[in-house]
Structure formats: structure tokens, C-alpha cells
Amino acid sequence: MHVLVVLHQDRDGIALDEWTTANTVGQALADLGVEAEGAEVSLPLDETLTEDGASFEVVTPKGVTVV
């Protein structure tokens, strides 16, 4: 079963709404182009997304160069 999911995100200070038919948190992140490896995700990647909705946070590592 595919559920249409609206993902409200704040990516690097920019608010975005994205649509996906992903079944899981991991699939939703992949649809958004977010690399789950190395990220801190507040729900398991195999957590099923339903019509009732889900709220989760993702923190991705950022590289910083200081000169």
C-alpha cells in the first residue's frame, strides 16, 4: 500500500514541503536525496509511514573547513 505523505522540512534554514509515496522513513529520506548513513534519525529507517502521519527529526553531518 502506498500512502501520499507530505514532508515538512527545514533544510539548512530553508523551509520546504515535499511529497512522497514512500512506505518507510528510509524510503522517504531517499526520495528527498537525504543520505541516511551517518545521519541521526529519531525513528527507525524501517518505520512504516501511515495516513495518520509521523513526525521525525533527521540531523545530517556537515563538513566545515576553517582557514
C-alpha positions in Angstrom: 0.0 0.0 0.0 1.3 3.5 -0.9 0.3 6.5 1.1 0.8 10.0 -0.1 3.0 11.7 2.5 3.7 15.4 2.9 7.1 16.0 4.4 7.6 19.4 6.0 11.3 20.1 6.4 13.7 22.8 7.3 16.9 22.0 5.4 19.8 24.3 6.2 17.4 27.1 7.3 15.1 26.8 4.2 11.6 25.6 4.8 10.4 23.1 2.2 7.3 20.8 1.7 8.0 17.6 -0.2 5.5 14.9 -1.4 6.3 11.2 -1.4 4.6 7.9 -1.6 7.3 6.2 0.4 6.2 3.4 2.8 9.0 3.9 5.3 11.1 6.6 6.9 14.2 5.4 5.0 12.4 5.4 1.6 11.1 9.0 2.4 14.7 10.2 3.1 15.9 8.5 -0.1 13.2 10.3 -2.1 14.4 13.6 -0.7 18.0 12.8 -1.5 19.0 12.7 2.2 21.8 10.3 2.9 20.7 8.3 5.9 24.1 6.8 6.5 25.8 8.8 9.3 22.6 10.7 10.0 20.9 10.8 13.3 17.2 9.8 12.7 14.7 9.9 15.5 12.7 7.0 14.1 14.0 3.7 12.7 14.5 3.8 9.0 12.2 0.8 8.6 9.4 2.5 10.5 6.2 2.4 8.4 4.6 5.7 7.3 0.8 5.7 7.5 -2.1 8.0 6.7 -2.1 9.1 10.4 1.3 10.8 9.8 4.6 10.6 11.6 6.9 13.2 13.0 10.7 12.6 13.0 13.9 14.6 13.0 17.0 14.0 10.9 20.3 15.6 11.7 22.9 15.1 9.0 26.6 15.7 9.4 28.1 18.8 7.7 31.7 19.3 6.7 33.3 22.5 7.8 36.6 23.9 6.7 38.3 26.6 8.7 41.1 28.6 7.1 
